[in-house]
Amino acid sequence: MGTGGEIANLTMERPCWPDLSTRPATDSGEDASWDVAIVGGGLAGSAMALLLLRRMPGLRVLMIERSRVFGRRVGEATVEVSTYFLGKVLGLTRHLNEAHLAKQGMRFWFGDAATRGLGDAGEIGTRYLVRLPAYQVDRAVLDAEALDQACAAGAVCWRPAVVHQVELKGSHGQHLTVTHEGTRRSIHARWVVDASGVAALLARQEGWFEVNDSHPTSAAWARWEGVGDWDGIELAAQHPEWARACPGIRGTATNHFMGDGWWAWCIPLKGGDVSVGVVFDERRQTWPAEGTVAERLKGFLDRHPVARELLAGARPRDGDVHWRRRLAYRCRVQAGDGFVLVGDAAGFIDPLYSPGLDWLTYTVCAGARLVESGLRGAALAEPLARHNAAFTRSHRQWFEAVYENKYAYLGDFELMRLAFLLDLGLYYLGVVSQPLRRGDVALVEPIFSTRPSGPVFRLMRTYNRRFAAMADERRRTGRFGRRNRGSRFLFGGYTIEPSSLRPLLGALLGWMRLELREGWRTWGRRAVQPTVTGSVAAVPAAARETSRGVPA
């Protein structure tokens, strides 16, 4: 990725850093000294503080948070790895059970021009309740709880406070210019942790930030009230056969409305609000040009028969409508002597399948180990090189394996069914299984960063490319989405047990059959990469959100 020179310049031999254990840090005046300064008090920053303070009690940790209180944010779903981290590592299981909703897997809804609504829409999902925990979380509530615990563990939090600049000086200590309580302050820290979210303070400041132009996705979202009850008696009376088909619970799943080149999430939150938003590939869809963001969002969602039915009596909450362009980005440098990037400050891939909190998990766990090693006086050159290589590779291969071609076939029931079974099955057996069997040590090895993951990466990249090529051929011949109406696939779900190989192998066999039936027409052909269809920039500035992420 062209970072060797930059990284080399940041891994100098360390001169002796002053022993701060004999000198108390101050929270006022100039030249206050800290062991660790964390930019951002959300989940990534608070988790970092908790891990460091548990491993090194008495460490002087300063957290710098821009907001006075966390504002209402998009609803977000955890998946199995991030749930393990939140519960087993951070100890937040009781909070998750009390303040958030247990998530019942993922569901996908399809339609065509003739589909009327839920009764004849295509559906992919599980038949029963899930067997490993995950949650639908209100991020403002979760972030506040994590920050409270970090402060209880000994961290000092300045809020509201703004970081104007960070001067990276390697082993000599980092210099931060901060405004807190109306006073501009100068502080020093041996380590700086960038947990600033999509603001990506260090990456933007140092020129490491790169938009992923090969994945031009944008999103609009809001919290809604009055959304239809998936499991209520009203919809069951209107669609009795549909209601009887699933013995489990549909409403607390992450429900996805699937279209050609776009998808939308529907995430319920504790207290009754529902987060609903759209993500689309600008090369395949054009955002409506007229109306407020809320009106455009509602108009876009009304294209889907299931979304139209569920949102018929719903409306977005005033002031809680958001918009962001170009979601995907990477950072060429992840860490150096005296700094590390975590969470969204280290990169973002795509919201589909909720990978954001898994990425946060890996960056925080590996970052905490790196900072601890540095503070204990270990040599850093080799660990820094490994860290940068592992996360650069993980981000690139995670994107290429799962997301690079996905939007080409999202709206086709048959192709997406096979992809979902393969993606989820390989995630369970190859990723979720690792911390459950090996413990916390697995969380410092990001996805696709280890040698054994190479064949799996190539397999996933191959079938996603093949499905995209077949989707292009189906569009050309008018067969795209031919099974979207009236198709239902409900299965028993995955675990980490060997029995879960059955649906995975069935999906691989289904892929082979599809290749023999129609895929051979596109052998040797790559998916068509369309150009951006039109401008989506004309969005009121008040609706743009720049510091917090879309659902991960």
C-alpha positions in Angstrom: 0.0 0.0 0.0 3.0 2.3 -0.2 3.4 2.9 3.6 6.8 1.4 4.2 8.7 4.7 4.3 6.1 6.4 6.4 6.0 3.6 9.0 9.8 3.4 9.1 10.0 7.1 10.0 7.6 6.6 12.9 9.4 3.7 14.5 12.5 5.4 15.9 14.7 4.1 18.6 13.1 5.2 21.9 15.0 7.6 24.1 14.1 7.4 27.8 10.5 8.6 28.4 10.1 10.2 31.8 8.7 8.0 34.5 5.3 9.6 34.9 4.4 7.2 37.8 6.2 9.6 40.2 4.5 12.8 38.9 0.7 13.3 39.0 -1.0 14.4 35.9 -3.0 17.6 36.1 -6.3 18.5 34.4 -5.7 22.2 34.2 -3.0 24.7 33.0 -0.3 24.1 30.5 1.9 21.2 29.8 -0.1 18.5 31.6 1.4 15.1 31.1 -0.4 11.8 30.6 0.5 8.3 29.8 -2.3 8.0 27.2 -4.5 10.6 25.6 -7.6 9.2 23.9 -9.3 11.4 21.3 -13.0 10.5 21.4 -15.1 9.2 24.3 -17.4 6.9 22.4 -17.2 3.1 22.5 -13.9 2.7 20.8 -12.1 5.2 23.1 -13.8 4.0 26.3 -13.1 0.4 25.5 -9.4 1.3 25.0 -9.3 3.0 28.3 -11.0 0.1 30.1 -8.6 -2.5 28.7 -5.5 -0.4 29.5 -6.6 0.5 33.0 -7.5 -3.1 33.8 -4.0 -4.2 32.7 -2.1 -1.3 34.1 -3.9 0.1 37.2 -2.9 3.6 38.0 -2.1 4.5 34.4 -2.9 8.2 33.7 -5.5 8.2 30.9 -7.1 11.3 29.5 -10.2 11.0 27.3 -11.1 14.0 25.2 -14.7 14.0 24.0 -16.2 16.7 21.8 -19.8 16.4 22.9 -21.3 17.5 26.2 -23.7 14.5 26.1 -23.9 11.8 23.4 -26.6 12.8 20.9 -29.1 10.4 19.5 -27.4 8.3 16.9 -28.3 5.7 14.3 -29.5 2.3 15.6 -26.7 -0.3 15.3 -26.5 -4.0 15.4 -23.8 -6.1 17.0 -22.8 -9.4 15.5 -21.3 -12.4 17.2 -17.6 -11.3 17.5 -18.4 -7.8 18.8 -21.0 -9.3 21.2 -18.3 -11.5 22.6 -16.0 -8.5 23.0 -18.7 -6.3 24.6 -19.8 -9.1 27.0 -16.9 -11.4 27.8 -14.1 -8.8 27.5 -15.7 -5.5 28.6 -18.3 -7.0 30.9 -21.3 -5.2 29.5 -23.7 -8.2 29.2 -26.0 -7.0 32.0 -26.2 -3.5 30.4 -26.9 -5.0 27.0 -29.7 -7.1 28.3 -31.3 -4.3 30.3 -30.9 -1.3 28.0 -31.0 -2.9 24.5 -32.8 -5.6 22.5 -31.7 -9.1 21.8 -31.2 -9.4 18.1 -32.8 -12.3 16.2 -30.4 -12.7 13.3 -30.8 -11.1 9.8 -33.7 -11.1 7.4 -33.8 -10.1 3.7 -36.9 -9.0 1.8 -37.3 -8.9 -2.0 -39.9 -7.8 -4.5 -40.6 -7.0 -8.1 -43.0 -4.7 -9.9 -45.9 -7.1 -9.2 -45.2 -7.7 -5.5 -48.0 -6.2 -3.4 -46.4 -6.6 0.1 -45.4 -9.0 2.8 -47.7 -11.7 1.7 -46.0 -12.4 -1.6 -42.5 -10.8 -1.0 -39.4 -13.0 -1.1 -37.9 -13.7 2.3 -34.5 -15.1 3.5 -33.9 -15.7 7.2 -33.9 -18.1 10.1 -36.9 -20.2 11.0 -36.3 -20.2 14.8 -34.5 -18.0 17.3 -30.7 -17.6 17.1 -28.4 -19.6 19.4 -25.6 -17.1 19.9 -26.2 -13.7 21.4 -26.2 -10.4 19.5 -28.0 -7.1 20.1 -29.8 -4.1 18.6 -28.1 -1.3 20.4 -28.8 2.4 20.9 -25.3 3.7 20.4 -25.7 6.8 22.5 -26.8 4.7 25.5 -24.0 2.1 24.9 -21.4 4.8 24.5 -22.5 6.6 27.7 -22.3 3.3 29.7 -18.8 2.5 28.4 -17.6 6.0 29.1 -19.0 5.8 32.7 -17.2 2.5 33.3 -13.9 3.9 31.9 -14.1 6.9 34.2 -15.0 4.6 37.1 -11.9 2.6 36.3 -9.7 5.8 36.6 -9.8 7.6 33.3 -10.2 11.4 33.3 -12.6 12.8 30.8 -12.6 16.3 29.4 -16.0 17.2 27.8 -16.9 19.1 25.8 -13.4 19.5 24.5 -11.9 20.0 21.0 -8.6 18.7 19.8 -7.1 21.2 17.4 -3.9 19.5 16.5 -1.7 16.5 17.4 2.0 16.7 16.9 3.5 13.3 16.6 7.0 13.1 18.0 7.4 9.4 18.4 9.2 8.2 21.5 9.7 11.8 22.7 6.0 12.0 23.5 3.0 13.5 21.6 1.8 17.1 21.9 -1.9 18.0 21.7 -3.5 21.4 21.6 -7.0 21.2 23.2 -9.7 23.6 24.1 -11.5 22.6 27.3 -14.0 24.8 29.3 -13.1 27.7 27.1 -9.4 27.5 27.7 -6.8 26.5 25.1 -4.4 24.0 26.6 -1.2 22.2 25.7 -0.8 18.7 26.9 1.8 15.9 26.4 1.2 12.1 26.3 3.4 9.2 25.6 0.6 7.6 23.5 -2.3 9.1 21.6 -5.2 6.9 20.6 -7.3 8.2 17.8 -10.9 7.1 18.5 -12.5 10.1 16.8 -14.8 8.0 14.5 -15.3 9.1 10.9 -13.6 12.4 11.8 -10.4 10.3 11.6 -8.4 13.1 13.1 -4.9 11.7 12.7 -5.4 10.1 9.3 -6.8 13.3 7.8 -4.2 15.5 9.5 -1.3 13.4 8.3 -2.6 12.6 4.8 -3.2 8.9 5.4 -6.9 9.1 4.8 -8.1 7.6 1.4 -11.7 7.4 0.2 -12.4 4.1 -1.5 -13.5 5.4 -4.9 -14.1 1.8 -6.1 -17.0 1.6 -3.6 -19.0 4.8 -3.9 -21.7 4.2 -1.4 -23.9 6.8 0.3 -26.5 6.6 3.0 -29.5 8.4 4.5 -31.2 7.3 7.7 -33.6 8.4 10.5 -35.3 7.2 13.6 -39.0 6.5 12.9 -42.1 6.2 15.0 -45.3 4.4 14.0 -43.5 1.6 12.1 -45.7 -1.5 11.6 -45.3 -4.4 14.0 -43.7 -7.3 12.2 -45.1 -9.8 14.8 -48.4 -8.0 15.6 -51.9 -9.4 15.1 -52.7 -6.7 12.4 -50.2 -7.9 9.9 -50.8 -11.6 10.8 -54.5 -11.1 10.0 -53.7 -9.5 6.7 -51.1 -12.2 5.8 -52.0 -15.4 7.7 -49.9 -17.7 5.6 -46.9 -15.4 5.9 -47.3 -15.2 9.7 -47.5 -19.0 10.1 -44.4 -19.6 8.0 -42.0 -18.4 10.8 -42.3 -19.7 14.3 -39.6 -17.3 15.5 -39.6 -13.6 15.9 -39.1 -11.4 12.9 -39.4 -7.9 14.4 -36.2 -7.9 16.5 -34.1 -9.2 13.6 -32.1 -6.7 11.4 -34.6 -6.7 8.5 -33.2 -5.7 5.2 -35.2 -4.3 2.2 -33.2 -5.4 -0.9 -33.1 -3.6 -4.2 -30.9 -3.5 -7.3 -27.8 -1.6 -6.2 -29.2 -0.7 -2.8 -30.5 -2.0 0.5 -32.1 -0.6 3.6 -32.0 -1.6 7.2 -34.8 -1.7 9.8 -33.5 -1.9 13.3 -35.8 -1.7 16.4 -34.5 0.0 19.5 -35.4 -0.2 23.2 -38.3 2.1 23.9 -40.1 1.8 20.5 -38.1 3.9 18.0 -37.0 2.2 14.9 -33.9 3.1 12.9 -34.5 2.8 9.1 -32.0 3.9 6.5 -30.9 3.3 2.9 -27.4 2.5 1.6 -26.9 2.7 -2.2 -24.2 2.4 -4.8 -24.0 5.8 -6.6 -23.1 4.0 -9.8 -26.4 2.0 -9.7 -28.9 4.3 -8.1 -29.7 8.0 -8.2 -30.8 9.7 -5.0 -34.1 11.7 -5.4 -33.3 15.4 -6.2 -36.4 17.1 -4.7 -37.7 17.6 -1.2 -36.2 17.4 2.3 -33.9 14.6 3.2 -36.8 12.9 5.1 -39.1 13.2 2.1 -36.4 11.8 -0.2 -35.7 9.0 2.2 -39.4 8.1 2.4 -39.8 8.3 -1.3 -36.9 6.0 -1.9 -38.0 3.4 0.6 -41.5 3.4 -1.0 -40.0 1.7 -4.0 -39.9 -1.5 -2.0 -43.2 -3.2 -1.4 -42.3 -4.4 2.1 -40.9 -1.1 3.2 -43.9 0.7 1.8 -46.3 -1.5 3.8 -44.3 -1.3 7.1 -43.8 2.5 6.8 -47.3 3.3 5.6 -48.2 5.1 8.9 -44.6 6.0 10.0 -42.8 9.2 10.0 -39.2 10.2 10.8 -38.6 12.0 14.1 -38.0 15.7 13.6 -34.3 16.6 13.6 -33.2 13.0 13.5 -32.6 12.6 9.8 -29.0 12.1 8.5 -27.1 11.8 5.3 -23.5 10.9 4.4 -21.7 10.4 1.1 -18.8 8.1 0.3 -19.0 5.8 3.3 -16.0 3.6 2.5 -12.4 4.8 3.4 -9.1 3.4 4.5 -6.1 4.7 6.4 -2.6 4.0 5.0 -1.0 4.0 8.4 -2.7 2.4 11.4 -0.1 2.9 14.2 3.4 4.3 14.9 5.6 4.9 17.9 3.3 6.8 20.2 -0.1 6.6 18.4 -2.7 4.1 17.2 -6.0 4.4 15.3 -9.0 2.4 16.5 -12.6 1.9 15.4 -13.9 4.1 12.6 -10.9 6.3 12.9 -8.9 3.4 11.4 -11.2 2.8 8.4 -14.7 1.8 7.3 -15.8 -0.8 4.8 -19.6 -1.0 4.5 -22.6 -1.3 6.8 -24.0 -4.5 5.3 -23.7 -7.5 7.7 -22.7 -5.0 10.5 -18.9 -5.3 10.4 -18.1 -2.0 12.0 -18.2 -3.2 15.6 -16.1 -6.3 14.7 -13.5 -3.9 13.2 -13.7 -1.8 16.4 -13.1 -5.0 18.4 -10.0 -6.0 16.5 -8.5 -2.5 16.4 -9.1 -1.9 20.1 -7.7 -5.3 21.3 -4.6 -5.1 19.1 -4.2 -1.4 19.8 -4.3 -1.9 23.6 -1.7 -4.7 23.4 0.5 -2.4 21.4 0.2 0.6 23.8 0.8 -1.7 26.8 3.9 -3.1 25.2 5.3 0.4 24.5 4.5 1.7 28.0 6.3 -1.3 29.5 9.4 -0.5 27.5 9.3 -3.2 24.8 10.9 -2.6 21.5 8.3 -1.4 19.0 9.7 -1.6 15.5 8.6 -5.2 14.8 5.2 -5.1 16.6 4.3 -1.9 14.7 5.3 -3.4 11.4 3.1 -6.4 12.1 0.2 -4.3 13.3 0.2 -2.1 10.2 0.6 -5.1 7.8 -2.2 -7.0 9.5 -4.8 -4.3 9.5 -3.9 -3.0 6.1 -4.3 -6.5 4.7 -7.5 -7.2 6.7 -9.2 -4.1 5.5 -8.3 -4.7 1.9 -9.2 -8.4 1.8 -12.4 -7.9 3.9 -13.6 -5.5 1.2 -12.5 -7.6 -1.7 -13.9 -10.8 -0.3 -17.4 -9.6 0.7 -18.2 -6.1 -0.6 -16.4 -5.2 -3.8 -19.1 -6.8 -6.1 -22.0 -7.2 -3.7 -24.2 -4.3 -4.8 -24.3 -5.8 -8.3 -26.6 -8.7 -7.1 -28.2 -7.5 -3.8 -31.6 -7.3 -5.4 -31.7 -10.9 -6.8 -33.2 -13.4 -4.3 -31.6 -16.5 -5.8 -28.0 -15.0 -5.9 -28.3 -13.3 -2.5 -29.6 -16.5 -0.9 -26.5 -18.4 -1.9 -24.2 -15.5 -1.0 -25.8 -15.1 2.4 -25.4 -18.8 3.3 -21.8 -18.8 2.2 -20.8 -15.5 3.8 -22.5 -16.2 7.1 -21.4 -19.9 7.3 -17.8 -19.0 6.7 -18.0 -16.2 9.2 -19.3 -18.6 11.9 -17.0 -21.4 11.2 -13.9 -19.4 10.5 -14.3 -16.2 12.6 -16.9 -16.5 15.3 -15.4 -19.9 16.4 -12.0 -18.4 17.2 -12.7 -16.4 20.4 -15.2 -19.0 21.5 -12.6 -21.7 21.3 -9.3 -19.8 21.8 -10.4 -16.9 24.0 -9.5 -13.3 23.9 -6.2 -13.9 22.1 -8.1 -14.4 18.9 -9.3 -10.7 19.0 -5.9 -9.4 18.2 -5.9 -11.2 14.8 -8.2 -9.3 12.5 -10.1 -11.1 9.8 -8.0 -12.3 6.8 -4.8 -11.3 8.5 -3.4 -14.8 9.1 -1.9 -17.2 6.7 -4.7 -19.9 7.1 -7.3 -17.4 6.0 -5.8 -17.1 2.5 -7.7 -19.9 0.8 -11.0 -18.7 2.4 -10.4 -15.2 1.2 -9.8 -16.4 -2.4 -12.9 -18.6 -2.3 -15.1 -15.7 -1.1 -13.7 -13.2 -3.6 -14.3 -15.7 -6.3 -17.9 -16.5 -5.6 -18.8 -12.9 -5.1 -17.3 -12.0 -8.4 -19.1 -14.8 -10.1 -22.5 -13.8 -8.6 -21.9 -10.3 -9.8 -21.0 -11.5 -13.3 -24.2 -13.7 -13.4 -26.2 -10.7 -12.2 -25.0 -8.6 -15.1 -26.0 -11.4 -17.5 -29.4 -11.7 -15.9 -30.0 -7.9 -16.3 -28.9 -8.1 -19.9 -31.4 -10.9 -20.6 -34.3 -9.6 -18.4 -34.0 -12.4 -15.8 -32.6 -10.4 -12.9 -34.8 -10.9 -9.8 -37.0 -13.5 -11.5 -37.6 -15.3 -8.2 -38.0 -12.3 -6.0 -41.8 -12.6 -5.6 -43.3 -15.5 -3.7 -39.9 -17.2 -2.7 -39.2 -18.0 0.9 -36.1 -19.6 2.4 -36.0 -20.1 6.1 -33.3 -22.3 7.7 -32.1 -23.4 11.1 -29.2 -20.9 11.4 -25.6 -21.5 12.0 -23.5 -22.5 15.1 -19.8 -23.2 15.4 -20.5 -27.0 15.6 -19.7 -29.4 12.7 -23.4 -29.7 11.9 -23.3 -26.2 10.5 -21.3 -27.5 7.6 -24.5 -28.9 6.1 -26.1 -25.6 4.9 -22.6 -24.3 3.9 -21.9 -27.3 1.8 -25.4 -27.1 0.4 -24.7 -23.5 -0.7 -21.4 -24.5 -2.3 -23.2 -27.2 -4.2 -26.0 -24.7 -5.2 -23.3 -22.4 -6.6 -21.8 -25.2 -8.7 -25.2 -26.1 -10.1 -25.8 -22.4 -10.9 -22.5 -22.3 -12.8 -23.5 -25.3 -14.9 -27.0 -24.0 -15.6 -26.1 -20.4 -16.5 -22.8 -19.3 -15.2 -20.8 -20.8 -18.0 -22.0 -18.0 -20.2 -19.9 -15.5 -18.2 -16.8 -17.6 -17.5 -13.8 -15.4 -17.9 -15.9 -12.2 -17.7 -15.7 -9.8 -14.8 -18.6 -7.9 -13.5 -19.4 -4.6 -15.2 -18.4 -1.6 -13.1 -20.9 1.2 -14.0 -20.1 4.9 -13.6 -21.7 7.2 -11.1 -25.3 7.8 -12.3 -25.7 11.3 -11.1 -25.1 13.9 -8.5 -26.2 13.3 -4.9 -24.5 16.2 -3.4 -27.5 18.6 -3.1 -28.4 17.7 0.4 -29.1 20.3 3.1 -26.0 20.8 5.3 -28.1 20.4 8.4 -28.8 16.8 7.5 -25.1 15.8 7.0 -23.5 13.9 9.8 -19.7 14.0 9.9 -18.6 12.5 13.2 -20.5 9.3 13.8 -21.0 6.2 11.7 -23.8 4.5 9.9 -24.9 1.1 11.4 -22.1 -1.3 11.4 
